[in-house]
Amino acid sequence: YVGSSIPLGTNEVLPKSNLLVYPNPYIQSSNLKVEGLDTIFKFTLFDINGKLIFEREVSTQVIDFYSIVSKGIYFYRIETENKLYNGKLIVE
């Protein structure tokens, strides 16, 4: 049908999160730290192909998984009771 319009996106601007995941790039001999959450959360790490690499419920701000990952690009998901955060993690 000529003249119809289908929305392809949104102009809604979401507020920036105060969540900080570092160091990024991540160095394999260190711990990953998460700041900005004061609650227990689930941390999930996927490789570039979407394969589950690591999943753990975390009650501290430090995540230790350096013996599991090798150099590359990963994606993480942080889930709290009512929020979901996604991001990219580079491992050197």
Sequence and secondary structure as in RCSB ss.txt:
>XXXX:A:sequence
YVGSSIPLGTNEVLPKSNLLVYPNPYIQSSNLKVEGLDTIFKFTLFDINGKLIFEREVSTQVIDFYSIVSKGIYF
YRIETENKLYNGKLIVE
>XXXX:A:secstr
 TT                EEESSSB TTS EEEES  S EEEEEEETT  EEEEEEESSSEE  TTT  SEEEE
EEEE SS EEEEEEEE 
